Amino acid sequence: MKHLKTFNTHILAGRYKGKIISIPAIDTTRSSKSILKESFFNTLQFDVIDKNFVEVFAGSGSVGLEALSRGAKHAYFIEKNQTALMTLRNNIRQIDPLNTTVLSGDSFEKFTIIYDMIKNKNIKTYFYFDPPFSIREGMEEIYKKTLDLIASIEPDICEMVIVEHMTKLDLPSTIGQLSLWKTKKFGKSTLSYYVPISKN
């Protein structure tokens, strides 16, 4: 069996600060750059405490695990790629296996399962969408499908939706019942933050 190439990052702050996160060196996943991740959690500050956190295209789970370290109540992950999924499960075992839920499969198909779990618990939730940047055969519709998922999110359980996307892509000012609150650019990547319209 061919050895899986990985590289490492680490938890930036909180109760698991310094713990190692492995990231598989494959085309379908990438690490959210440390500067981007740090800026993101500086924006959230202590608001993430006791909230749910969903990393929809999880990869290695680096964002959701960082949220747990900083006090999130529970983290949910969806990942389709089996190599990334194996790394994700290993990272969870090393960091916080008790407060995590992992679904294997296509994010667009599995999202409603996690969404129903969250609705039943009635806890405000952060949703982090980081769809693959590479537009290749069969993936031309990925951003449209992502926006459709976001549009299905109801304000009563949504604390915030965050989309990590290509900087050259302009997202709409409103998606469903959410409106764009702020954007922050990091070279080729941009974070767009959406909040329920009643909160904006």
Secondary structure by P-SEA (a helix, b strand, c coil): ccccccccccccccccccbbbbbbcccccccccaaaaaaaaaaaccccccbbbbbcccccaaaaaaaaaacccbbbbbbccaaaaaaaaaaaaacccccccccccccccaaaaaaaaaaaaccbbbbbbbccccccccccaaaaaaaaaaaacccccccbbbbbcccccccccccccbbbccccccccbbbbbbcccccc
